């Protein structure tokens, strides 16, 4: 019972810290939080990396199948 009371009191004390967040919105210059960073550059890089990774996997699989055929 003492453990439950201690846990509940701990959670109630920490609720104030969870609620005390800065309001959403811009800073003094009106920019959004985190700055005005374009998302397009990162997405383009991830798509290019994904295509390169898929191409490498396809090449490795094709090479593996080719060596299996020649070994038989």
C-alpha positions in Angstrom: 0.0 0.0 0.0 2.9 2.3 0.8 4.4 1.7 -2.6 1.1 2.7 -4.4 0.8 5.9 -2.4 4.4 6.8 -3.1 3.9 6.1 -6.9 0.7 8.2 -7.0 2.2 11.1 -5.2 5.3 11.0 -7.5 3.1 11.1 -10.6 1.0 14.0 -9.2 4.0 16.0 -8.4 5.5 15.5 -11.9 2.3 16.4 -13.8 3.2 20.0 -13.3 6.5 19.5 -15.2 4.7 17.7 -18.0 2.2 20.5 -18.5 4.7 23.4 -18.2 5.7 23.4 -21.9 6.2 26.5 -24.0 3.2 27.4 -26.1 3.4 26.5 -29.8 4.2 29.3 -32.1 7.1 31.3 -33.4 9.8 33.1 -31.6 10.3 36.8 -31.5 10.9 36.9 -35.3 7.8 34.9 -36.0 9.6 31.9 -37.3 8.3 28.5 -36.3 10.0 26.6 -33.5 13.1 24.9 -34.9 13.5 27.5 -37.6 12.3 27.5 -41.2 14.1 24.4 -42.4 12.9 23.0 -45.8 11.9 19.4 -45.6 12.5 18.8 -49.3 16.2 18.4 -49.1 16.1 15.7 -46.5 13.3 13.8 -48.3 15.2 13.9 -51.6 18.3 12.5 -49.9 16.3 9.7 -48.2 14.6 8.7 -51.5 18.0 8.7 -53.3 19.5 6.6 -50.6 16.6 4.2 -50.7 16.9 3.8 -54.5 20.6 3.2 -54.2 20.1 0.6 -51.4 17.4 -1.2 -53.4 19.6 -1.2 -56.5 22.5 -2.6 -54.5 20.3 -5.4 -53.1 19.0 -6.2 -56.5 22.5 -6.3 -58.0 23.7 -8.6 -55.2 20.8 -10.9 -55.6 21.2 -11.1 -59.3 24.9 -11.8 -58.9 24.2 -14.5 -56.4 21.7 -16.2 -58.7 24.2 -16.0 -61.6 26.9 -17.8 -59.5 24.4 -20.5 -58.5 23.6 -21.3 -62.1 27.3 -21.4 -63.1 28.2 -23.7 -60.2 25.7 -26.4 -61.2 
